[in-house]
Amino acid sequence: MSPRIDLEVSALILNEARLIDLKRWDAWLSLYSEDAVFWMPTWRDEASTNEDPEFELNLMYLKGRAGLEDRIYRLDSGDSFASVPLDRTTHVVGGVLVTGGDTERIDVQASWIVHTYGYHGTTTRSGSYEYQLRRSVEGLRIARKKIIMIDDRLEGPVDVYHV
């Protein structure tokens, strides 16, 4: 990949984290393709996570941007009682690396740490992201985001903005 592609990819990934922290939901949702998958698998054993979100247990699995829009609607409207009031977050994303792809699709990995403060106290979680980005008329869009959390024991709520 070219340095220009690397910069474009990094800008998208870092902007996504910024938009979550700012709770600019419409702008955040616009980064996703209509058929996007937002997936956080569970750990199968000490070395591997589940591989099939359709048939195995997940911590989170939202299929299609409509699933993300529904989740954001619940957060924004206060219908998600576990998220009232919404926690404040700081996402730190690094190690953004283009790992493959072609002219239509770009595979990306990154590391993340999210610090959360809210009603349930403070929490710091971390892990890695695996993205599949796709070119569209509007530019790069997130077609798939797999969130691997290194913790296998969760305390407190975990929602789309916590990871």
Sequence and secondary structure as in RCSB ss.txt:
>XXXX:A:sequence
MSPRIDLEVSALILNEARLIDLKRWDAWLSLYSEDAVFWMPTWRDEASTNEDPEFELNLMYLKGRAGLEDRIYRL
DSGDSFASVPLDRTTHVVGGVLVTGGDTERIDVQASWIVHTYGYHGTTTRSGSYEYQLRRSVEGLRIARKKIIMI
DDRLEGPVDVYHV
>XXXX:A:secstr
  HHHHHHHHHHHHHHHHHHHHT HHHHHTTEEEEEEEEEE BSSSS B   TTTS EEEEEESHHHHHHHHHHH
HHT  GGGSS  EEEEEEEEEEEEEE SSEEEEEEEEEEEEEETTEEEEEEEEEEEEEEEETTEEEEEEEEEEES
 SS  S   GGG 
